[in-house]
């Protein structure tokens, strides 16, 4: 298939591009490079030994989005593009709602106009709000921050669009906490500014960019008192997108929802100690007060994806840390600007 990957230069998008090419798909990328750097494209082309057409514009530009679909043959879309920092979304709610919703409107309008029927949407475990884990796809959705609400809203919008046009085949992929990097160490997560997520923060401590890890609370009702999250290797996550794309050609329902997670939680301290094993030394940390809004635990029930997609997360926490460290140590300051 010829697959358009929006946000294909980003963390999860880039790993999915590599796997799509390896599986024989023809890939084109659209990315405004708001959360990524153009230098990733050269690395993707080196990994895939393929020229990757890249369209550098913002999907909120209806005319450019329409022009792309009018001039390129596209069989399916995987939609990663969007703003994704929870804390920032609280400070900049309008920017998050406008960016994430309007870009999706523009993309889906162009798909409908040009007869593109398959869409894999990058949703999030944040849509489960305060539900008690293990989190199951048929639980009611809600959110605790504007970023999460954009995912809840887009899921509902896509369901409504599919109800109006039942020939569409849409996958809503709710994923948990992506970590790790490609085994080559040439592509990985490159957060701008202070990392919002645990693993890249630990990696920056290990490489000397941060003094120490701050652990937000050790008095939660969990085995070691720190928060539990369902961490999934980005390579397993990318494989889930390929499995979902393949499955869309075989399902009768216009919309399918799948959790992509491991099914178990790992604590902050367990992640830290696994990373210490990967690095070969202890890393400094300090326990500080709880962070507002953090839930004690969150993890998936991935059995539907296991059953219907024939997919399961295979890599261990040690795999995740070894791969993350290989990327970070080889690229201490992330991707080059040029």
C-alpha positions, 0 to 999 in steps of 0.5 A: 500500500501507499501509506501517508504518515502524518508526523512521520518524522516524530518519535513513534512516526519515524519508527513506524516508517521504518517498519512500513518500508521493511514490510513492503509499503510505499511511504510518504511523510507529512510533517511540519517539524514542530516537534521534530527535526528535518535531520531525522529524514536522512537517517530514515532513508539510510535505515530503509535504503529508500528515498522518502518523499517528505511534504513539509507543511502544517495539516491545518493548511487546507489548501496544501493538504488538498493539494497533497491528496490531489497529486499523490496516490494514497491508499491509507493514512496513519495519523500521528501529527499533533501536540502531545505534552500534558503539562503544556496543554494545561497552559496552552489549551486553545493551541492544543484544541486548535492544532490537534482537532483542526489538523484532523479535520483537514486530513479527514476531509481530504481523505473523503474527497479523494476516496481514501478509506483507511485511517489509523489514528494515534490515540492515547491511554489518557482517554481512560481518565480515572478508570481503574486498571486494567484498562479495557477498550469498552470503558467510558472515556474521559480526560484530565487535561486538554491534551487528553480531551483532544484525543477523546474528542477526535475519537468521537469525531471519527466515530461520527464520520464513520457512522455517516460513511460506513465504507471507512475503516478506522483504527483507534490505537490507544497506547500507553507509555512508549519508550526505547529506540531503534536497535541501530541507535540512529533514531529515538526520542528527542524531546525539546526542552525538559523531558515530560516523560520518565525514560528520556529524563533518566537517559539525560541524567545518564548522559550528563544533561540533567543533575538527577531524576526527581521522583514525584512521590514514594507514598502511593499504594503500590509495591514500592510507593512509586507510580506504576505505568505500562511501558511499551517499546516503540518498536512493539508499538510500531508493529501494532500500527502495521498489524492494525493497518493490515487488519483494517482490510479484513474487518466489517466494522467501520471503527475498531479500537485497540489498546497497545500495551504490555498489560502490566505496570512498572514502577518509577524505581523499577525503570530507574534500576533497569536503566542503571543496569543498562548504563552499568552504574547507579544514577542520582535521584531525589524523592520529592512531593507528588505531582498534581494529577498523577494516578497511582497506576495505569496499565492496559488490558491488551487482550483484544489486540492480542486476539484480533491483531495477532500482535503482542508486546515482546520486548522487556523493560531491560530491552527498552532501557538498553535500546534507549541508552544506545540511542542517547549515548550515541546522540547525547544532544538528540538529532542535529539541527541541520 
